[in-house]
Amino acid sequence: MSGSVEPAAGGSPLAHDVLGAGHSFVLIHADSMDRRFWDFQLDAFSSRFRVVRYDLRNHGRSPRATGWYDGDRDLAGLLDTLSIGAAHLLGTGSGANIALEFALNHPHRVTALVLVGGAFIWNFPGPGEWSELFGKLAPIAGAFMSAQQGDDPGPLVDGLLVATPYSSRNDAGRELLRRMMLDNAHLLTPSFGAFPKPISPAAVNRLAEIRIPALIIVGEHDWEFAKRDADMLQQAIPGATKVIVAGAGFYPNLDDPGAFNTAVLDFLSAAGAGDGE
């Protein structure tokens, strides 16, 4: 990891790091993770950009929340704290939802948009999506209930890494993923199960409003509904492109950091969303 690290300060309580110099590039992690999620991207991205990664509310070292929180407002506050007028945004999972909502609500503050996997553009998965999720998660239902009751979350985390596309074929990525999930296991309990509020109004009918360079990245072995969402995002956002990371699952940045980093940096260069402020 290179560059300086700035602690949370001023108008934003969110824990964050700032590395590198140039145009600002904000990285937004998924649920049950924290800003370490981007460890394998920092060197590559901070060599060209001023990279900001942060812990979502209720994750990592950011403040806890007990109900829906406003990820859009949190991101705006962080940018204001760091005196960032506009930035490239990269998000996955809930981070993709936050990035998408921010691009829709603050188009003048987003210069390029990268969404990893699908985004819940319908606000919530539909019946087919729930069926796929329940089918994959059925073998670990007991471990899930135990974790909800405050028991050791280790069996649930290990079960998730085996039964779903969350796992990583990269040993270092898999170990990082497991460590983050265990460190954020409070999200598995009812008292701290707080997540970003759904996009409102729903994004599905607003995607044509996005007029900035947009890239959709999806793993070859991601959830089927996520791949369908990725297709819809590409088709509905004017000029959007899509990259499929071969052999990757839910988190291609952990599965194949080299391919992921190259895809993102090549996209930004081709889109003219380069290094200058």
C-alpha positions in Angstrom: 0.0 0.0 0.0 1.4 3.4 -1.0 0.6 7.0 -0.2 -0.8 8.7 2.8 -3.7 7.8 5.0 -6.1 10.5 6.3 -8.3 9.7 9.4 -12.0 10.5 9.5 -12.4 14.1 10.3 -14.6 17.2 10.1 -18.1 16.8 8.7 -18.1 13.0 8.1 -17.9 10.4 10.8 -17.1 7.6 8.4 -13.7 5.9 8.7 -11.8 6.3 5.5 -8.4 6.2 3.8 -7.1 8.6 1.1 -4.1 7.5 -1.1 -2.4 8.8 -4.2 -3.0 12.0 -6.2 -5.0 13.2 -9.1 -8.7 13.0 -9.9 -10.7 11.5 -7.0 -11.8 7.9 -7.3 -14.1 6.6 -4.5 -14.4 2.9 -3.8 -17.6 1.6 -2.0 -17.6 -1.9 -0.5 -20.4 -4.4 -0.2 -22.5 -5.5 2.8 -20.8 -7.3 5.6 -17.4 -6.1 4.4 -15.3 -3.0 5.1 -12.8 -0.8 3.3 -10.2 -3.6 3.3 -12.3 -5.1 0.5 -10.2 -3.0 -1.9 -6.8 -4.0 -0.6 -5.9 -5.6 -4.0 -6.9 -2.5 -5.9 -5.1 0.3 -3.9 -1.6 0.1 -5.5 -2.9 0.0 -9.1 -5.5 2.7 -8.6 -3.6 5.1 -6.4 -0.8 5.2 -9.0 -3.2 7.2 -11.2 -5.9 8.6 -8.9 -6.6 10.1 -5.5 -8.3 7.0 -4.1 -10.8 7.2 -1.3 -12.1 4.1 0.3 -14.4 4.2 3.3 -16.3 2.0 5.8 -20.1 2.2 5.2 -22.1 3.1 8.3 -22.4 0.1 10.6 -19.3 -1.5 9.0 -15.7 -1.6 10.0 -14.7 1.4 12.1 -17.6 3.7 11.1 -20.5 4.5 13.5 -23.1 1.8 14.1 -26.7 2.1 12.9 -29.8 0.2 14.0 -32.1 1.0 11.1 -32.0 2.0 7.4 -29.4 4.6 6.8 -28.9 7.1 4.0 -25.9 5.9 2.0 -26.4 8.7 -0.5 -26.2 11.4 2.2 -23.3 9.7 3.9 -21.3 9.7 0.6 -22.1 13.4 0.0 -20.9 14.3 3.5 -17.7 12.4 3.0 -17.0 14.1 -0.3 -17.7 17.5 1.3 -15.4 16.7 4.2 -12.6 15.9 1.7 -13.4 19.0 -0.5 -14.1 16.7 -3.5 -16.4 18.3 -6.0 -16.7 15.4 -8.4 -15.3 11.9 -8.5 -15.3 8.5 -10.3 -17.4 6.0 -8.3 -16.8 2.2 -8.0 -19.2 0.1 -6.0 -20.2 -3.5 -5.4 -23.3 -4.9 -3.7 -24.8 -2.2 -1.5 -21.9 -0.1 -2.6 -23.1 -0.3 -6.2 -26.6 0.8 -5.1 -25.1 3.8 -3.3 -23.0 4.7 -6.3 -25.9 4.3 -8.7 -28.2 6.4 -6.5 -25.6 9.1 -6.0 -25.0 9.3 -9.8 -28.8 9.7 -10.3 -29.2 12.3 -7.6 -26.0 14.3 -8.1 -25.0 13.9 -11.7 -22.7 16.9 -11.6 -20.6 15.2 -8.9 -19.9 11.9 -10.7 -17.4 11.7 -13.6 -17.5 7.9 -14.3 -19.4 5.0 -12.8 -18.3 1.4 -12.3 -20.9 -1.0 -10.9 -19.8 -4.6 -9.9 -22.3 -7.4 -10.3 -25.9 -6.4 -10.5 -27.5 -3.7 -8.5 -30.9 -4.1 -7.0 -32.4 -1.7 -9.5 -35.9 -3.0 -8.6 -35.1 -2.1 -4.9 -35.6 -5.7 -3.8 -35.1 -9.1 -5.6 -38.1 -10.6 -7.3 -39.6 -14.1 -6.7 -37.1 -15.7 -9.0 -34.2 -14.1 -7.3 -35.4 -15.1 -3.8 -35.9 -18.7 -5.0 -32.3 -18.8 -6.2 -31.0 -17.3 -3.0 -33.0 -19.7 -0.7 -32.0 -22.7 -2.8 -28.3 -21.9 -2.4 -28.6 -20.9 1.3 -30.8 -23.8 2.5 -27.8 -26.0 3.6 -26.7 -23.3 6.0 -30.0 -22.3 7.4 -29.2 -23.8 10.8 -25.9 -21.9 11.0 -27.7 -18.7 10.1 -30.3 -19.2 12.9 -27.5 -19.9 15.4 -25.7 -16.7 14.3 -28.9 -14.7 14.7 -29.1 -16.0 18.3 -25.7 -14.8 19.1 -23.7 -18.0 18.6 -20.3 -18.3 16.9 -20.7 -16.9 13.4 -17.8 -18.9 12.1 -19.9 -21.9 10.8 -22.2 -19.5 8.9 -19.3 -17.6 7.3 -17.6 -20.8 6.3 -20.8 -22.2 4.9 -21.4 -19.0 2.9 -17.9 -19.3 1.4 -18.6 -22.9 0.3 -22.3 -22.7 -0.8 -22.4 -19.5 -2.7 -20.5 -17.4 -5.3 -19.1 -15.3 -2.4 -16.0 -17.5 -2.2 -12.8 -16.6 -4.0 -10.5 -18.9 -6.0 -7.7 -16.6 -4.8 -6.4 -17.9 -1.5 -5.5 -14.4 -0.2 -8.8 -13.0 -1.4 -10.7 -15.8 0.3 -8.9 -15.3 3.6 -9.5 -11.5 3.4 -13.2 -12.2 2.7 -13.5 -14.5 5.7 -11.8 -12.1 8.0 -14.0 -9.2 7.0 -17.2 -11.2 7.3 -16.2 -12.4 10.8 -15.1 -8.8 11.9 -18.5 -7.5 10.7 -20.6 -10.4 12.1 -22.7 -8.0 14.1 -24.6 -7.4 10.8 -26.0 -11.0 11.2 -27.8 -10.1 14.4 -31.2 -8.5 14.5 -30.1 -5.6 16.7 -27.5 -4.4 14.2 -28.8 -5.6 10.9 -28.9 -2.1 9.4 -28.3 -1.5 5.7 -28.5 1.4 3.2 -32.1 2.4 2.4 -33.5 1.3 -0.9 -33.1 3.7 -3.9 -36.2 5.9 -4.1 -37.7 6.3 -6.5 -36.6 3.0 -7.9 -33.7 3.2 -10.3 -35.1 0.9 -13.0 -37.0 3.7 -14.7 -34.3 6.3 -14.3 -31.2 4.7 -15.8 -31.4 6.6 -19.1 -30.7 9.8 -17.0 -27.1 8.6 -16.5 -25.0 10.5 -19.0 -21.5 9.7 -17.8 -19.1 6.8 -18.8 -20.4 3.6 -17.1 -18.9 0.2 -16.8 -20.7 -2.9 -15.5 -18.4 -5.7 -14.3 -19.8 -9.2 -13.4 -18.2 -12.5 -12.5 -18.8 -15.5 -14.8 -20.1 -17.5 -11.8 -22.1 -14.7 -10.0 -25.7 -15.2 -9.1 -27.9 -15.6 -12.2 -30.1 -12.7 -11.1 -27.0 -10.5 -10.7 -26.0 -11.3 -14.3 -29.5 -10.5 -15.5 -29.3 -7.1 -13.6 -25.9 -6.5 -15.1 -27.3 -7.0 -18.6 -30.2 -4.6 -17.9 -27.9 -2.0 -16.5 -25.7 -2.2 -19.7 -28.7 -1.9 -22.0 -30.5 0.9 -20.1 -27.6 3.2 -19.3 -26.7 5.1 -22.5 -23.3 4.0 -23.8 -22.5 1.6 -20.9 -20.1 -1.3 -21.4 -19.9 -4.6 -19.7 -17.0 -6.9 -18.8 -17.3 -10.5 -17.6 -14.4 -11.7 -15.5 -13.8 -15.3 -16.5 -13.9 -17.8 -13.6 -14.9 -15.2 -11.1 -17.8 -15.2 -8.7 -19.5 -12.5 -6.7 -16.4 -10.5 -6.0 -14.2 -10.4 -9.1 -11.9 -7.9 -7.5 -10.9 -10.6 -5.0 -11.0 -13.6 -7.4 -8.8 -12.1 -10.1 -7.4 -8.7 -9.0 -5.2 -8.4 -12.1 -8.0 -8.8 -14.6 -10.3 -6.6 -12.5 -7.9 -3.8 -12.1 -7.0 -3.8 -15.8 -10.7 -3.7 -16.8 -11.3 -0.7 -14.6 -8.2 1.3 -15.6 -8.6 0.5 -19.3 -12.3 1.6 -19.2 -11.3 4.9 -17.5 -8.6 5.5 -20.1 -10.8 4.7 -23.0 -13.6 6.9 -21.7 -11.3 9.8 -21.3 -12.0 9.8 -17.5 -8.3 10.0 -16.9 -5.8 11.2 -14.3 -6.3 14.9 -14.3 -8.5 16.8 -11.8 
